[in-house]
Amino acid sequence: MKFYQRLAYYLSGFAIGIVFLMMILNGKDTGCSYFPNARVLKNLRSKPFYYSETAKQKLNEKWVDTSDIRRTLTYGDVDFSKSNIKVKGGKLFVIEGKTTKNLPIVLEVINNEDKAYLIDIKR
């Protein structure tokens, strides 16, 4: 069998496999979170999110808002040297991010099994 015939067989099988994968995965919300930072942030975003009184006071000061918190929970960096500490039935995570005005903020979030609880927001 010549090279171009082997290449044609390979490409036709590859195309059929791609079509099957597209049919199976089409419309499903699939995603891959391989790194620890992405897994922690995805886990926090998937749970109901509650705010402490301290966090509510910081939100009322108008230098940070809930869109900044959502953005930090999507694109922020988890500081693992200060995180993963067992507190109040969950684990404390320290997440560094930026506001829409490009101000650095630090979120302290307790991750319980069924909810996420924002303790404090720091500049």
C-alpha positions in Angstrom: 0.0 0.0 0.0 1.4 3.3 -1.0 1.8 6.3 1.3 -1.0 8.4 -0.1 -3.4 5.5 0.3 -2.4 5.0 4.0 -2.8 8.8 4.5 -6.2 8.7 2.9 -7.3 5.9 5.2 -5.9 7.6 8.3 -7.6 11.0 7.4 -10.9 9.4 6.7 -10.9 7.5 10.1 -9.7 10.7 11.8 -12.6 12.7 10.3 -15.2 10.1 11.3 -13.9 10.1 14.8 -14.1 13.9 15.0 -17.7 13.8 13.7 -18.6 11.3 16.4 -16.9 13.4 19.1 -18.7 16.6 17.9 -22.1 14.7 18.1 -21.4 13.4 21.6 -20.0 16.6 23.1 -22.2 19.1 21.2 -24.3 21.3 23.5 -22.8 19.9 26.8 -21.1 22.2 29.2 -17.8 20.4 29.3 -14.6 21.8 30.7 -11.3 20.8 32.0 -9.7 22.2 35.1 -6.4 20.5 35.4 -4.4 23.0 37.6 -5.2 23.5 41.3 -5.8 27.2 40.9 -8.5 26.6 38.3 -10.1 23.8 40.3 -10.4 25.9 43.5 -11.9 28.9 41.6 -14.4 26.7 39.7 -15.4 25.0 42.9 -16.0 28.3 44.6 -18.0 29.6 41.6 -20.3 26.6 41.5 -21.6 27.0 45.1 -24.0 29.5 46.6 -22.0 32.5 47.7 -22.6 34.3 51.0 -21.2 37.6 52.3 -20.1 38.3 55.9 -21.0 41.6 57.6 -17.4 42.8 57.1 -17.6 42.1 53.4 -20.9 43.8 53.1 -19.5 46.9 54.7 -16.6 46.9 52.3 -19.0 46.6 49.4 -20.9 49.6 50.7 -17.7 51.7 50.6 -18.1 51.6 46.7 -14.4 51.0 45.9 -15.3 47.4 45.1 -18.5 45.7 43.9 -19.9 42.2 43.3 -18.7 42.2 39.7 -15.1 42.7 40.9 -15.6 39.7 43.2 -17.0 37.6 40.4 -14.1 38.6 38.2 -11.6 37.7 40.9 -13.3 34.3 41.3 -12.9 33.8 37.6 -9.4 35.2 36.8 -7.8 35.5 40.3 -4.8 33.7 41.7 -5.1 31.5 44.8 -2.3 32.0 47.3 -1.7 28.5 48.4 0.9 29.4 51.0 -1.8 31.3 53.0 -4.7 29.0 51.9 -6.1 25.5 52.5 -6.3 26.2 56.3 -9.2 24.4 58.1 -11.6 26.9 59.6 -15.2 26.7 60.8 -16.1 23.4 59.0 -14.4 24.4 55.8 -11.1 25.6 54.3 -9.9 29.2 54.0 -8.7 30.3 50.6 -6.9 33.6 49.9 -7.5 34.9 46.4 -5.7 37.8 44.8 -7.2 39.7 41.9 -7.9 43.2 40.5 -11.0 45.4 40.3 -12.3 47.0 37.1 -10.3 50.1 38.1 -7.1 48.0 38.2 -6.8 48.1 42.0 -5.4 45.0 43.7 -7.8 43.2 46.0 -7.5 40.1 48.2 -10.5 38.0 49.0 -10.7 35.6 52.0 -13.2 32.9 51.3 -14.2 29.9 53.4 -15.1 27.0 51.2 -17.7 24.6 52.9 -19.1 21.5 51.3 -22.3 23.2 50.3 -21.5 26.9 50.2 -18.8 29.5 49.9 -18.6 32.3 52.4 -16.7 35.6 51.8 -15.1 36.8 55.0 -13.2 39.9 54.1 -12.0 42.0 51.2 -8.6 43.7 51.5 -6.9 46.3 49.3 
